[in-house]
Amino acid sequence: MFEGLRPRHCRAELRDDGIAVITLDRADKPVNALAQALIDEIGQLVERMAIEPPKGLVFMSAKDGGFSPGADIGEFEGFFAQGTIADAISNGHRVFDAIARLRCPTVAAIHGHCFGGGMELSLACDYRVAADTPDTRLGLPEVKLGIHPGWGGLARLPHLVGAPEAMRMMLAGGSLSASRARAIGLVDGVVPREDLMAKATDLVRTRPARPFRQRLTAWATNTWPARVALAPTLRKTVQRKAPRKHYPAPYAMIDVWRKHGGSVAKALRPEIRSVVRLAGTPTAHNLVRVYFLQEGLKARGAGTGHGIHHVHVIGAGVMGGDIAAWAAMQGFNVTLQDQNAQAVQAALARAGTLFEKRLKTADRIEAARRRLAGDPEGARVGEADLVIEAIVEKVEVKRALFADIEPKMKPDALLATNTSSIVLEDLREGLARPQNFIGLHYFNPVPMLPLVEVVHHDQASGESLRRGLAFVRGHDKLPLAAASAPGFLVNRILFPYLLEAFRLREEGVPLRAIDEAAVRFGMPMGPVELADQVGLDVCAHVGAVIAPKLGVELPGGVEALIAAGKRGRKDGEGFYTYPEGKAVKPPLPENYVPPVDLEDRLILPLLNEAVACLHEGIVASADELDAGVIFGTGFAPFRGGPIQHIRAVGKDEVIKRLTELAKRHGPRFAPRPGWSELAS
Ligand code: NAI
């Protein structure tokens, strides 16, 4: 049947029982990213089967990691550049439609990741069966790249699982476990991985009808009245999270379904048109860029052994407790030391809650608990390959601790500090092995924020830095190499932005107006709420270190709040009050009109500082800077990072606006060194 075809990225065989099996196995990649070459090969095989149908067709993957992570996004960058995106989308449609039209039963046998285009390939099949392994996840995350499913997924999914489930899944871009996928009817069976093929064969032979209830839901929720009724509710839900102006994809998705979702056939063409349009938006370009920035950070820590098995954390407070829990959850053996034994107990309890929330199954939770041990006295510091210090932010106290522990540590163990503001040159003073000393600067809350700054200093060895980067990646965080300068990268860039918010407050601009301006720009939360979340004491402390460096003064109002015991969210009150953990923001005065330059006053200092950091070499490149600021602060991802945003607005335009602000409000807005080196 397949004579003469020599696919490179998959294998095809016709078994003795008459069932054809296509095994996806990309030749040049560890995963089955759906490159056009692979799609073309599938297309040729399917063409043969259309002429001479086998008894059935099963798709499976030869890769350990999973079925397919989706389209080859690297290729898409090329399509963007060449303007051939419409051809690539149409080609995928042509092949997947051909699968859907085959006159034999078709099954996708799925293990591990099954996302995006991979999921859409499986949706073109009659049946799907999934392995019951914890790493099996299914989803359509296209919205995270500023587009929507474009290889038939948007048309097909609502008619398989019903529109509400389908839209929820595609709009959020999240993923489902095998059992959840089974519960909503996305897969027709969940079996042990070794039984996948047997189950797929069984589905081919028995061709079971979908359960009546599922068929009824799929039909009823896609009728015209249902679409007209549900679309506004979906739109409202999306509006709360993503304004149309910045994130058009979810709205486009709802529109295609509302207008054309009556049948799969009717929705296919509009789906192509819509996704091609979205692919041309700056949002999609920037979100694809963010994807690659993230891959870039991952690559910095990949492929290099760190030799770390046992991590010893000192300081079981907010940061140390969570760092220890995170590392244990990710498979490291961890011991946790604190001069206050109660702090250790409290951190272990908090860790238990994290394990339960994230690991789900009893055996995995229990295993993580066993990996994390309290060690208040620090008796096991000598066993560790990495010691992370997260005690009070005082140079003398940290130095005294280092003097005590360094002689007890293994000679080749790494010593890391989580300091948020002290330059490492001040801390390495007196160390016997300063070459083994680095900074690992985590962000609060540790389980939520993906970035860790890996900080070097004048005497740190390249090998220590390399091990630090690899360790950070090894516990599923994104490593950013940063130089030891006040505030490193992220806090340094946030500082002028927060400072300006505090000044605006002193000038009488309502807090809500300040935060709303930042959120409108695309920040995940405004600077006032952010300061409350970080803690005003922490802000003031970090600010005191950075302010002299930038030649600015801290506004007084913050100190008064700290003195009154209102340090922000943790005290239930800071700038805002937090009666139930959520900020209560006083409403704006009636007919209030914010200053016209409000947004510029907040955002331009941040951009200005980004340019200065690049100039000083705090990070190695503009891409790393953009990545650090997006993953460290949540900076509007659809804008692609501060430097990318400067490029989009125009460097000269930003300089002009800064100069105007400097004239109006003071020299703190004057363009900082580095603008002349920035490529236009
Ligand atoms: P914290 O006050 O919550 O915890 C510090 C812990 O260290 C306390 O449990 C204390 O008992 C213990 N400790 C103090 N001196 C000790 C010693 N000599 N030996 C053993 N244990 C000792 O402090 P937090 O917020 O966790 O900060 C810790 C470090 O992390 C600081 O360097 C801080 O600058 C840094 N950091 C804090 C962030 C935050 O948002 N809180 C963010 C990033 C870094």
Residues whose N, C-alpha, C, O or C-beta is under 5 A from the ligand:
A	BS01	NAI	G315 A316 G317 V318 M319 G320 Q337 D338 Q339 N340 A343 A390 I391 V392 E393 L401 N418 T419 S420 Y442 F443 N444 V534 V538
